């Protein structure tokens, strides 16, 4: 994964990804939560776009597209998301009739990612608002997009997770890492995907009140740099302050050097 500053133009398709269990898992309907379906593509422009097209054709809640490589994958704030073939989990999920607010959807996806990564013996943390880190390096990101017009609104949730990079240390920037590097062994992507969707299906189907009553505290326990000083980018402005926490509505609570507490709703905590 390279979360680049700008979206780039279409790329030339690379060689096919190395064989592993991902394509086989995607072909097995029994691997997924009840009512969910998963479609695999060796290469695609963007899994977000695949889900949008499926939604326009009437696809149901829980429709998932997985790609081994994306020509024009995207992350938050219009950035490109680049991952070499066979290295990552790149997927998007269609959510219909979801009761959760957008921040809660993103937060519960990062919580689900943390739960799965923890079962590998690792200690992930959530960087507000949508990234998962191991140590101080990014291993995953979540992009939630709301689509309206021409019918009932729906959400598309994209997930990118760095899994197996092997010796390709130069394939990731210094601020990123991969599960195999941290765990000291390769990780089977198909089983990992099944585990992740098994976590996400009940979380994303939860009623709005469940975020406040059940999951918010668990999410907050994993907040990166809580009670520590960070730098925060707000457009052209950069702030420094101590992370006091995140409000239940998703606002970052930053204690400034003068003692004032500032609510941040749009910004980026810098690595």
N, C-alpha and C positions, 0 to 999 in steps of 0.2 A: 504494500500500500504506500503510495505517495499522495498525500493530500495537498495537491499543488495549489498555487494561488489563483490560477485561472483555468477555465475549461479549455482544453485543446481540441483541435479538429480531429476528424476520424482517423484512426490509425490502421496500419496494415495488419491483417490477422497474423499472429505469431504461430509457431508450431503448436500442435495439440499438446494439452497438458499431459504429464506423466500419468499412467494408469494408477488409480487407487480405488477406494470403495465408494466414492461420491456418486458417480453415475449409477452404479448398481443400487444404492440406497434410494435414489430418486425414482427409480423404476418400480419400487416396492411399496404399494399403497398401505401395507400393514405397518410401515415404519412411522406413520405420521399420526398426529392427534385425530380423533374422530371428526369427520366432516372437512378436514383439511386435505389439500392436494398439492403436490410438488412437481414442477416441470423443470427439467435440466437442459441447459444449452452449453455446448462447448465454448461458444463465443456469442456475444450479443452486444448491441450498442449500449444498453443500460437495462438492468433488471427493473428499475423504476418504470421505464417506458413500457416494458413488457407487461407489467401489472396494470398500468393505465389502459393499455389496449385491451387487455382481458376484461377489465372492469367495464369498459365501454361496450363490450360484447355480452355483458350480463354475468360475468364470473361471480362466484359466491365468496362470502367471507372465508378467509383462510386459504385463499389461492396464493401459492408461493412460486416464484421463479428464482432459479439458481443458475449462475453462470460461472464457468471456470475462468473466463476472461471477459472484460468489458472494453469496448472500443471508446466509449464516452461515459464511463462511470462518473458519478458526481457525489460530492459530499456537501456539507453544510456551507451556506453562503456562496453557492455557485462554484465551489472549488472542484477541481478534477480529482477523481479517486482512481489511482492506477495500481494494479497488482499483476505481477507476472502469472502466466497460466499455471494452474495446479498448486498455487501457494496458499490460497485463502478461501474463506467462505464469503461469497458475494451473493446476497439474496435480497428480495423484496417481498413484502407480505401485503395482501389486500385486507383491509379492515372495513367492514360495513356495520352500521348501526352500533358503533362503539359508544359507550356512555362516558368513557374517560376523556378528560380534557387533553389537548395536545401535549403539554409538558408531561403529564402523568403517563401518557403513552410512551414517550421517549424515555422517561425515567424507569418505567417498568421493563423496557427492553434492556437498558443498561444493567438493571438489577438481575434480569434473567441471564445475561451474559456473565455477570459476576458469579452467580450460583454455579453455572456450568464450568467456568474456569477454575473455581475453587475446588471442584471435584478432581482436577488434575494436580492438586497439591500446591497451587499458586495462590497469591494474595492480591487480587485485583482491587483497584480503587476507581471511583467514578470522578472524572474531571467535568465539572459543570460546563455546559449543560448536557453534553451528549457523547462524551468519550469515555473509554475504559482504558486504564493504564496498568502496567506492571512495573513497579518501581516508579520511575518518573518518565517512562516511555509508553507511547500510545500503542495499544494492541488492537483496538476496535473502535468503531464509530457508528452512530445511529443517525439516520436522516428521516424525519417524519414530514410528509407533505400532505396537505389537505386539498382535495380536488372537489370543486363545486361547479355547477352549471350544466344544464342538459339532463338533469336528473338528481336524485338524492345525493348529497355530498358523501364522500368516503375518504379514507386515509390510506396512504401507501407508506409503509415503514421499510426503509432500507437499512441493511446491516452489512458492514464490512469487518471481517475478523482475520487478522494475519495468523496463519496456522503453521505451515511448513515452508521455511525458507532455507533450511540446510546450510550449506556453506556460502550462500549468496548474500553475504553481509552488505555488499554495496547496493543491493536491490532495495534497501530501506534507508531513509534518512536517519540521522543520529537520534532524532527524537522518537523513533518508533522501534518496536520489537515484535517478536513472533512467539507463538506458544511453544514451538519446538526448541527454540533457543533457551527459553526460560525453564521449560520442563526437563530439558536434557534428552529428549527423545521425540521422534515423529509422533504426530497425533492423527488418528484416522478421521478424515473429514466427514465421511458419511455418518458414522456413529455420533460424531460431535454435532452434526446438523440435527439428527433425530433427537438428541438430548436437548439441544437448544429450543427446538420447536415444541418439545414436550413441556418445557418451562414457560415459553411465551404464550401458548394457547390459553391456559387458564388466567394468566396475568392480564392479557389484553382483553379477555372477556369479562373481567371483573367490573362491578358497578362502581360509579364514581366515588361512593362513600368508602369503598374498600381501600382506595389509595390513602385516604386520611387515616382510617382506623387500623389498617393492617400493614401496609407496605412502606409508607413514608418513613417511619422510624428505621426500618431495616435498610432502606436506601440511604438515609442520612448517615448511618454508621459507616458506610463505605466511601463517604465523600473525601476526595483527595485534598490534602493540605488544610483540613479543618483546624482552626485555631493557629494557623501558620500564615506568614506573610506571602503574598503572591503579587504578580504584576498582571494587570487586566487591560486589554486593548478595547477602547471604545471609539471606533472610527479612527480619527487622527490623534486622539487623546490616549495616554497611557496612565493608569492609576496604580498606586501601590497601596496595599492595605491588608489587614488580617481577615481571613475568611471566618466569619462567625457562624455561617451555616447557609442553608437555602430555605426560603419560606415554602410553605406547602403549595403555593401557586407557582413556584419555580423561580422566583426572584432570588438572585444571589445577594447575601447580606454581607457587605464589606465594611469593616471598621477602618476608617481613614486615620492617618497619623494625628489629626487634630481631635480625634475622639468621636467624630460624627459617624453615624451608621447610615450607610447609603444602600438603597435597594437598586440592584442592577437587573434589568430585564433583557437587555440585549448587549452582548459583549463576548469576549473570549479571554479565558484565563490562559496566560502564556506559559509554555513549558520552558 
